[in-house]
Amino acid sequence: MVAVDDRRGTWRLASSLLLAGVVVSILAGLLHAESHDANDHVASFTAYANSGTWTAVHLGQFVGMALVCAGLVSLGTALASLGSAPGVQRHALAWTARLGALSAAAAVALYAALQAVDGVALKQAVDAWAAAPDTEKMPRFATAEGIRWLEWGMRSYQSILLGAALVLVGVVVAATHHVSSVVGYLMALSGLGYLAQGWIIGESGFSAGNSIPTLVSILAIVISAAWLAVSTWRMKEPTTRSSGSPESIAP
């Protein structure tokens, strides 16, 4: 008996989802209303209240994150079924990939809740604050600020879950050598950046301390996603092997 080995489709789907998600997230982020200091809530809330595209931008951000996480889940699932490594190593890598996929699935679920808070609840609160008479502005502001702090907490844990997913999947990508190991290292580096973001946001919100981790995580995921997409779309035709051969289960 023979078996035709072709996991190119899964790898291409995963890399395409990941790259599309990165592009959509960046484009949506460029349209996000900002103030000079995100932790200056008066300035930030004023900018948010004046934004006419707030809901659409946050929906775009959710779509981008959903695509990124779908790509990580697909890639983690594909990596979990690899059979080319020795027994113990293969088992460890498979479980690492599965944990990465689970972390990505949890990250997108939490991101949906985050965008409901940020994209809907916070917008309604800042609009009410901006339109309130002077006698009501203080309690309205306090309500908006409470929602903002809830956003901090959700963003912190979502960044940690996304970072964990990128580190876990990146480690397996680097270890299995089906594409350049550098792709996996860059994914893991991006994940470390998101982990740092999660800690900083939990401690001090959207402070200036986030600048370097944010830059590192974005650059690393852009390069790794593009490199992975090019590599997977250039994969060779599937090979036909005997089903009894150990190599018949290798990608």
N, C-alpha and C positions, 0 to 999 in steps of 0.2 A: 504493500500500500504506500501511497505517497501523500504528502500534505503540502499544500501551497501556503507558504508563510507570507502574509501581507498585513502588517499592522500600519502601513503607511497612511491609510485612511484615517485611523484614530489619531495618529500623531499630527496629521495635517489639520484635522478638525480642531484638536486641542490648541495647536499653535495659532490657527486663524482666529479662534475665539479670544485667546489671550491678547493677540496683537490688536484686534478690533476693539476689545475692551479698553486697552491702554489708550488708543487713539480717541475713542469717544469720551473717556474720562478727562483727558487733557483738554479737548475742545470744550467740553462743558465747564471745566474749571476755569478756563480763560474768560468765560462769560459771567462768572460768579461775582456778585457785588462785593466790594471790599472797602475797608477803611485802612488808614495808615497803620493802626495798631488794632489787631483783632480782639485784644483784651480790653480795649477802650470801648466799653459797652454803649456809651452814649453815641459815639461816632459810628460804631458798627451798626447799631440799631437804626440810626438815621439813614445810613446807606441802604440797609435792607428794606426799610419802609419805602424808600424811593425807587426800589427796583421793580420794574414791570415784568421782568422775565424770571423772577425768583422760582416759581413753581416749575416752569419748564426746564430751567437749568438743573434743579435738583432731581427732576425725573431723568434728565440726561445723565447725571452722575450715577444714579441708580442703575440705569441700563448699562453704563460702562463697567461698574463694579460687578454686575450680574454676569457680564460676558467674561471678565477677568476670572471670576471664581468658577464659572462653568468650564473655562479652559483649564484651570488648575485641577478641578475634579476629574475632567476627562484625561488629563495627562497623568494624574496620580493613579487613576484606575488602570490605565494602560501599563504604567510602570510596575504596578503591583502584580501583574501577570507575567512578568519577565522570568525566563527560566535559564538564562545563559550563565549565571553566576554559580559558584559552588553552593552546596546545600545550606549551610548555616548562614552564609552571607546573603544568599538569595532570600532566605526567610526574613532576615533582618531588614533588607531593603524593601521587600514587599510590604511589611508592616509599616515601615517608615512612609512609604508612598500612600498607603491607606490612611494613615493618620493625617498626612498632608491633605488628602482629598476631603476627609471629614472636617478638618479645620477650615478649609475653603468653603464648604457647605454651610458651616456655622457662621462664617464671616459674612456671607451674603445675606443670611437671615437677619443677622444683627444690623447689617447696613440698611436693610429695608425698614427696620424699626427706627434707626437713626434718621433716615430721610423723612420719615413721617413726623418725627420730632422737629428736625431742622427745616425741612422743606414745607411743612404745613403748619404745625403748632407755633413755631417761633415766628413765622411770617405773620400769622394772625395776631400774635401778641404784640409784635412791634408796630403793626399797623394800628392796633387799638391804642397803643401808647402814643404814637405820633398824632392821632386824631383826637385824643382826649383833651378836655379843658384842663387848665393848669391845676385845678383842685384835685383832679384824678390822675395826674401824670405819675406821681410817686408810687401809688399802688400798682398802676399799670406797668411801670418800669420794673418794679419788684417781681411781678409775675413773669415778665419777659426774661429777666435775669435768672429766675429759677429754672425756666425752660432751657436757658443757655447752659447752666451748670449740668442739667440732665444730659444735654448734648455732649458736654465734655466727657461725662462718664461713659456714654455709649460709644463715642468716638475712640476713647482710650482702649476699651476692650475689643472693639472691632479691629483697630490697628494691630493689636496684639495677636488676634486670631489670624488676620491676613498675613502678618509677618511670620507666624509659625508655619502657615501653609507654604509660603514661599521658601522658607528655610528647609523644611522637610522635603518638599518636592525637588528643590534645587540640589540638595545633597544626593538624592537618588539619580537625578539627571547626570550629575557629575560622575557618580560612581559607575554607572552602566555604560558610558562611553558610546551611546548610540548617536549622539551628536557631540560636538566639542564640549569637553568638560568645563570650559570657560563659561558656557551658557548656564550651567548649573551653579557655578560659583557666583555669577552675577545675580541670578535669581536669589540665592542665599544672602548675598550682600544687600539686595533690596529688602529682603525679609528682615534683616537685622536693623535696617533703617526704620521700617515700620514698627518693629518692637520698641526701638528707642522713642519713636513718636508717641506710641501708646503710653509709655511711662511718663514722658514729659507732659502730655496733655492731661493725664491723670493728676499730676502734681501741680501744674501751673497753667493749664488751659492752652490757648493758642499763642504762646509766648514766643519771643525771638529765639529761644533755645531750640525751637523746632526747625529752624532754617536749614541747618546743615543736614540733619537726618532726612528731612523732606527732599532736599536736592539730591542726596545720594540715592535714596530709594526710587525716586522718579527716573533719574538717569540710568540706574542699573536695570530697572524693569523695562524701560524703553529699548535699551540695547539688547537685553536678553530676549525679549519678545520678538524683536525684528530678526535677530540672529537665528532663533529657534524656527521661525516661520520660513526663512530662506533655507535652512538646513533640511527641514522636513519636506519641503516641496522639491528639493533636489535629491531625495532619497532614491536609491536604485530600484529597479523592478524587483518584485518578490522572487525568491528562489524556491525551487521544488526539491524537497528532501524526503528521504525515507521517514515514515512516521515512527519507526523504531529508533531513529537516531536521536541522541540528546539534543543536537542542534536544531531539531525540527520544531522546538518550542521557543527558539530564540527569535527576537524581532529582526 
